[in-house]
Amino acid sequence: MKKALPVLVWGASGQAEVVTDILGQSDTYQIKAYVDDVNISGTPQTFNGIPVVHNDFDIRELQKSGLNLAIIAVGNITARVSISKRLLKLGFKFINAIDHTSIISKRAKIGINNVIKPGVIIDPMVEIGNHTYVGAGVTIAHHSQIGNFVNIAGGSNISGHVVIEDKVHIGTGTVIKDRVLIGKESIIGAGAVVVTNIPPQSVAIGVPAKPTGKKSANK
């Protein structure tokens, strides 16, 4: 029997619970430790019975035992960007957490450090970059391209040939018409129906969705 590979999970709250459940669906990985460097004083020393560490020194100590795989379980885009840089500097390689109930075409391309939650459907010729979260029940139709550090909240429906650029947040239950482009660092409000292109760094809400101002999704 193949031995489970040790993994570091960065995060020790809600998103970490989701990643824990997904990784627990198989014997491929075993969580060695969680990281929380934000709420140090209030963070318990264990999370789901597994040690929580708080700084790079602690992480390097774990690396001495052969730990070199990681996944980020943090929903905030800005934090995810920063953490990914730290982990790469420490020499970690990233894994994906893909729920076993999701249906993903063998002809889709998925990068690294992505979290794909239950019930997701990803069609052929879809491309998903790195460090992206895809919420429960999301559908992504053929030939769509999803960038890096994107959040797609649960229940969203992305039609074919859609392009979502880096650091975009798509709110819960959003519908995006085919061949629409969502510019980088934009926020699409929950329940929006997007039928036209959205410029970079826009906030767009409503049915149909219209930009209401400028705001970076990673701030």
N, C-alpha and C positions, 0 to 999 in steps of 0.2 A: 504494500500500500504506500502510495506517494505521501511524503510528509508535507503538511500544510506550511505554506510560506508565511513568515511573520510580517505583519503590517503595522505601521504607525498611522493612527487616525488623528488628524488635526481638527480638534473640536470636541466639546464635551457637553453638548446640550441637544436640542431637538433634532438638528440635521445629523448629528452623530448617532442618535437612536435609529434613524432611517438607514444610514449606512451600515450600522451594526446588524440590523435585520437582513439587509441584502447580502452582506458578506457571509452571514451565517447560513445561507441557503445551500452552500456547498462546502466541501472540505479543502478547497483550494487555498484559502487564506485563514490565518489565525491572528486576531488583533493582539498585539504585544503591549501596546500602551496608547493612551489618548493624550493629546496636548491641549492645554488651556493656558495661554499666557496673558489673558485679559482679566479674568475674574480670579486672580490668584488667591486673594485672602478668603473668598467665599467658596472656592472650589474644593470639593471633597478630594481626598487622596486616592479614591477609586471611583470608577464609573462603570456600572454593570459588572462590578467585581474585578475590574482590570485597573492597573495603576494609571494615575494621571500625572504627567510631568509638566513643567512650567517654563523651561528655558532651554537654550541651545546646549548648555553644559549637560543637562540631564539627557537630552536627545543623543549627544555624542557618546555618552556612557552606554546607552542602549545599542548604538551602532557597533560597539565592540563585540556584541554577541551575534553579529551578522545581520542586524536589521537594516535593510536598505530600500524597502518599499513603503510607499505612503499614499494616502488619499486625503483630500481636504474635505471636511464635513462642516463647512461654514457657508451660510447663504449669502452674506454680504459680498458684493463683487469687489469692492476696494480691498477688503481684507483678504479675499482669495488671491488677488494679484500679488499682494505683499507676501503672503505665506508661501505661495508657489516659488517666488524668488528665493526665499530663505531656505526652503527645502532643497532646491536645486543647488544652492551654494553649499549645503551640507552634504551633497552627493547622493540624494535620494532619487529613485526612479518612481514614476507614478503608475498606479493601477486604475482601472475603472470599477465602479460598482453598478452592475446592471441587474435589475430585478428579474427573476426567472419567469415572471408572468408577462414580461414585455415581448413583443413580436418584432424582431429586427431582421430586415432582409440581409441575406448574405452578401448582397451587392451594395449595401450601404457602407460608408466609411466613417469610423468613429475614432477620434483621437485618444488622448490620455487624460486621466484625472476627471472623468465625467461621471456624474451620478444620474442614472436613469431609473426612475421610480416605477411602481407597479402599473401594469396595464398600458404601457406606451406602445404605439404602433409606428414603426419607421419603415417607410417604403424603399424600394430599390433606388439607387443613384442619389440617395441623400448623403450629404457630407456634414459631419459635425466636428468642430475643431476640438480644442482642449479646454479643460477647466469649466465645463458647462453643466448646468443642472436642468434636467428635463422632468417636470412634475408628473404626478400620477394621471393616467388617462389621456395624455397628450397624443395627438396624431400629427405626423409630419409626412406630407405627401412627396411623391417622386421628384427628384431633381432639385430639391430645396437645399440651400447651403446655410448652415448655422455656424457662426464664428466662434471665437474664443471668449471665455468668461461671460457667457450668456446665461440668463435665468429665464426659463419658460415655465410659468406656473401651471398648476394642474388644470386639466380640462380644456386646454387651448387646442385649437384646430388650425394647423398651418397647411395651406393648399400647395399645389405643385409649383415648382420654379420660383419659390420665395427665397429672398436673400435677407438674412438677419446678420448684421455686422457685429463687430466685437463690443462687449460690455453693454449689451442691450438687456433691459428687463421687460419681459412680456407678462402682463398681469393675468390673474386667474380667469379662465373662461374666454380668453381672447380668440377671435376668429380672424384669420388673415387670408385675404383673397389671393388667388394665383398671380404670380409674376410681380408681386409687390416687393419693394426694397425698404427695409427698416434701417435707417442710418445709425452709425455707431453711437454708443452711449445714450441712446434714447430710452424713454420709459413709455410703455403702452399700458394704459389703465385697465383695470379689471373689467371684463365684459365688453371691451371695445370690439368693433368690427372694422377692420382696416381694409380699405378698398383702393387706396392710392399710396404712393410712396411717401415715406416719412423722412424728413431731413435729419441729419445727424444732431444729436444732443437736444432732441425735442421731447416734450411731454405731450402725448396725444391721448385723448379720451373720447368716448361717445360712440354713437351709431348714426352715421358712419364716423369713424375716428378722425378728429381734426387736431392739429397741433395747437396747444394753448399757451405755449411758452418754451423757454429754453432751460433745460436742467440736465446735468450729467447723471446718468444712471449709476455711476460708480462713486458718487459722493453722498 
